[in-house]
Amino acid sequence: MKTIKDVDINGKRVFFRVDFNVPLDENRQVSDDSRLTAVLPTLAYALEQKAMVILSSHLGRPEGKVVPEMSLAPVAVHLGRLMNTDVKMAPDCIGPAVKSLVAGMKPGDLLLLENLRFHPQEQNKDDAFAAALAELGDVYINDAFAVSHRPDASVVAITRHVPVCAAGFLLAKEIEYFDKAMSHPKRPLAAVVGGAKVSGKLGALENMLAHVDKLLIGGAMANTFLKSRGVSVGKSKIEEDLIPVAETVMKKAREKGIEFLLPVDVVVADRPAPDAEPKIVSIGEIPADKMALDIGPETSKLYRKALGDAATIIWNGPLGVFEIDAFSRGTLEMAKCLADSGALTIVGGGDTDAAIHKAGIADKISYISTGGGAFMELLEGKTLPGVAALEKAESRR
């Protein structure tokens, strides 16, 4: 995949699709700027090349209407502080006023367009809207991994209208690390999969069976697997209709010689609440009126031992209700396990990312993906529409 370094952007108008869908606090200030800092290397390179930088993104879900609270204006201010330069804010993302601002840009200028999703055409994959965006740039750079699984106009259709298209450093890095993890991993390759539902991870689990040497399951989704083994799980969340699917996944794992691990003990309570009384019980001893809300200490030990010889570890999904301290230990222990492993460690998903930061070991993880949905689609073995669009654009040249 061609990157920004492979194309001539010197003195050119470069239209970037980035992911600035960041949280704003009650004062409409950016409360987490990790998605901004992730693209700073790409933007710094563009400025070094004397490009005119035009940034496009969405924020929130305005449903195709102008919602002032979802304006990207606070993001422009915050980005300006991070880059120690002025970031101009456009009143829209298309139209005469925007064209006029772009026409007045000089090399080294930055312009942030207003929320793409103020226009319904963005998510409707509208080609005319994409063409209007494309008029603003000579080169298109996708550096928005987190939305590259969406076929939005600014992600896919735009590549049909800009003569030169390439990936930014962030997108290229995401694909590179995923390739290291799944396509050409150092072995043993282990995957740790948590979260609430089997249904949300089914495609990923089935695809992983063709790649991994070890599969460790946690979170509420483990309950469905335990139930399929005839284990009573009390009031724990399960997906009854997926019990046969869970059986099939485990059967395939056995046939392929994959080490497949489920919790051997759990932390239970009557509800997932800060004032609930937690208790550690072995699997098979979950009371009828309790629910499993975290993996237990023996499971943490078992999982740490299983990962002891892993050369590559992928982790997606927390192993318990980690937002509540009483049910966070299993997830935090897994974070520390990855930090201590010495393996190539790749973490994906918003909750897992939050857990890594909560554990304070983000600097010890090889790579933390910026995209939850996009990361899952890669785990499922799918090609991301945004990446495919760049590849098609290159083949047309």
N, C-alpha and C positions, 0 to 999 in steps of 0.2 A: 504494500500500500504506500503510495506516494505521500510524503510529508511536506510540510511548509518549507523545509530546507531544500527540497528538490525542485522548487518552482521559483521563478523570478518575481519577487514582490517589491523590488526597489522602486520607490516613488509611485507605487500603484495603490488603487483603492482596494483594500482587502476586506471582504465581507465575512465576518466570523459568526458562526452559530456556536454560542457558549451556553452553559447551564448556570444561570444566575438565579435559579429558583431557591432563594435563601430565606431563612426565617427572619421576620422582623419583630421587634419587641413592641410593647404598648406605646412607645414613643416613635415608632416607625424607624428604628435604627436597626442595622444588621446585627443580629445576635450570634450568628455563626458564619464566619466568612471563609470556611474551608473550601467551598466551591469557587470562590473568587481566587484564593491563593493558588489553587490547583492549576489555573490557566495563566498565572503570571509569567512563567518561563516562555510560553508561546507569545504572549503579548510583548514582552520585553524584546524578544527576537525581532518581531515585526517592527517595533519602533527603531531598533538598531539599523534595520534595513530601510529606514525612512519611508515606511508604508503609511498610508492613511488608513487608520483602523476604525472600521464600522462594526460595532458589536450588536448582536441580536440575541434575545432570550425571551423566555416566558417567566411569569411569576404567579404562582397559585393557579386557581381555576376560575377565571372570570366568566367562563362559558360564552365567549364571543361578544362580551359587552365591555364597555369602558367602566372599570371599577377603580375609582381614585385610590382606594386603600391598597390596590395591587399595582400601583405605578412603580416603575423601576428607578424613579428619581433618587430615593435614598441609597440605592445600590451604586448609582453614578458617583455620589458624594463619597461613599466608603471606598470605592475602587480608586478614586482620585487620591485619597489619603494613602492607600496601600502603595500606589505607584508614584506618589509624590509628583503628580502632574494634574492638569485640569482635564476632567472628563465631561464633555458637553452632553447635555441631555436633549434628545429630540422629542418633539411633541407627539410623534406617532412613529410608525415603522415604515409607512409608505405615504405617498402623496407629495404635492408640490412643495410644501414647507420642508419636508425631509430632503427632497432632491436639492433644494436651495442650500440647505446646510452642508450637504455632501459636496456640492459644487464649490463651496467656499473653503473646503478643507485644504490644509497644507501638509506636506510630509511630516510625520511625527504627531499629528493630531489624533485624538480619540473621540469618537462619538458613540454614545449608547442609544440605541433605538428604544422606543417605548414598547411595552409588553406585546409580544406577537399575538398572544391569545385574546387581546381586545378585539381581534378580528376572527369571526367564526371560520373563515377560509383557511386559517393556519392548520387547525385540526381536521378540516374537511379535505385536506390534501389538494387544495385548489391550485391548478396550474397557473391561472392568470395572476393570482396572488404571489405565487413563487416567482413568476416572471417580473412582477413589479419590484420585489425584493432584489432580484438579480440585477436590475438596472442600476443599483447603487454600487456594485462592485465589479472590478476587473478580474478578481481572484476570489474563490470561495474556499474557506477553511472550516471544516467541522472539527471543533474541539469540545464537543458536548457528548461524551460517552453516555452520560446518564439518560439522554433522550434519543440515543441512536437506535433504540429498539422500536421507536415510534415512526410511522410513515408520514410525519407532518410535512407541510409544504416547505418549511425552512430546513428540513433535514434531508428530504429525498427529491421532491420536484425541482427545487432550485438548482440542483446539479445538472439539469437538462438545459439550463439557460445561461450559466456562467461558463465562459470558455475554458477556464483553468480551475480545477478542484483538487484539494488535497486534505490530508488530516493534520491537525495540530499535534503538538507534542504529547498532550494528555491522552487524546484518543489513541495515538500510536502506542503509548506506554501501556494503556489498559489492554490492548490486543496482544502486545508483546508478552506481558506477564501471564495473561490467560493461556497463551500458546505454550509458555514454559510449564504451566500447571497441568494442562489437559492433553495437549498434542504431543509434546516432547518432554515429559516430566522425568526428573531424577526419581528413582524408585528406592524404597516403597512410596507409593502415592496414597495418602490418606485423605478422606473427606469427612468433615464433621458437619452434620446437617441438623439444624434445630428449627424452631419456629412453631407456629400454632397448628398448621394444617398439612396433612399429607397431600391433599388435592393441589395446594399451591406449589408443591415441590416434586410432584409425581414425575413430570417430564425430566426434571433434573436427576432424580434418583435413577430412573431407567437408563438415562444416558451415561450416568456415572458407572453403572455396572459394566460398561464396556471399557472403562479406563482405570478405575481405582483398584488398589490392593486391599484397602481397609475402608470400612464405612461405619461411622459412629453416629448413632441417632440420639437426639435429646429433644427437650421442649415438649409441648403438648402433643406433637405429632407422634412421639414415642408411645403414647397411650394406645393409639390405634394398632401399632405393631404388637404391643404387649397383649392387647385384647385378642388379637388374631392367634396368639399362642395359648389362649385359654386362661390368661391371667386376669383376675378380678381387679378392676382399676377404680372402684368406688364411684364417686361423682365426677371423676376426671373427664375432661373434654375428649371425645372420640368421634371419629367419622364412621358410623356403622356401615355405610354403603361401600367404604373402601377397605374393610377388613379383608375381603378376598384378594384385593390388589396388594395389600401389605404381605399377605401370605405368598403371593407370586413373586414379589420383590425378594423376599427372604429365600425362597426356593432357588431363584436364579443366582443369588449371591452364593449359596451353598454349591450349586453346580459349577460355578466359575472359580471356586476356591477362594472367594473373597471373605476376609474376616469381617463379620457383621456383628456389631455390638449394640446392645440395648441396656438401659439402666438396670442395675442390680439392687439399688435402693433409691428412695425418693424422699423429698421433703413434702409433707402433706399438711393441709389445713382445711377448714370448712369453707373458706373463700379466699380469693386473692386480694387481701386488704392489709394495710400496714398494721392494723390492730389485731389481725388474726393470729392464732397461736400455732406456730409451726412445730412439727414433730417429724423425726426421721424414722422411716420404717423400711423394712426390706420389701422387695417386690414379692407380691403374693400375700402381703399383710396389710394392704391398703384398706382402712376401714370403709364400710359402705357409705358413711356420711361425710367422707373426706375426699379431697381431690389432690392429685400430684401437681405441685407447682414449681418444682426444681429437682434436678438430679441430686442424689445424696453424696456424702463424702466417699463412700466405698466405690461408687461409680466414677467419681473424679479420679480416684487412685487407679482404677481399672483403665480408664481412658488415657491417663498420663502414661501408664505402662505401655499401652498399645501404640501410642505415638512416639515412644522412645527411640525407635529405629527409623522413623519416617524421614525421608529426604525432602518430600514435598507435602505440604498440608494446605488444604482448602477448607475454609470455614464459612458457612452461611447459616445464620439463624441462631438466636439465643437459646440456651438450654433450660431456661426457666423464666419466671416473671421477674426479670432482673431489675425492673424499675423499682421494685419493692425490696428493701435491704434483706429482709428475712429469706427471700427467695432468689437472691442474686449470687450466692456463693458458687454455685455450679458453673455459671457463666463466667464469673470472674476468675475462677480456678482454671477454666479452659483458656482464657486469655493469657494467664501467666504461663500455662503449659506451652502455648505457642511461642511466647516470648523466650522461654528457656530452651526450646527444642533444637535450635541450631539448624533447622530445616528452612527451605524456602517456604515462606508462609504468605498466603494470599487470602484476604478477608473481603467479603462482599455483603452488601445489604445494610440499610440504614440502622436497624437495631443492633446489628453486630458491630458496626462501626462505632455506635454510641457506647456499647459495652467495652470495646477496646479502649476508648478514651476514658471511660469511667474507671477502668483498671489501671490507667496511667502508664500503659506500655505501648502506646502507638508508635513510638520511635524504635521499638524492637520488632515490629512487624515488617516483613519485606515489602508488602504492597497492600494498601487499603483501597479498594475500588470505590470510585465516586458514584457508581450507579447500582441501585438495587435491582430494578426490573431488567435492565440491560445485562447485568451480571447473571441473573437467573436464566435469561434466554441463551446466553453463551453456555451455561451449565447444561441446558437442555439440548445443546448441539445445534442450535439454530444460527443462521447468519443474520446479523443485525441489518435492518433495512438501510440505516445510515451508512454503514460500511460498504454494503453491496452497491449503493448509489455512487459512492466514490470510485469503486472499482469499475463500474459501468462507464462512468464519465471518462476514466482514463482509457478504456478500450475504444471509446469513440474518437479519441484524438488521432 
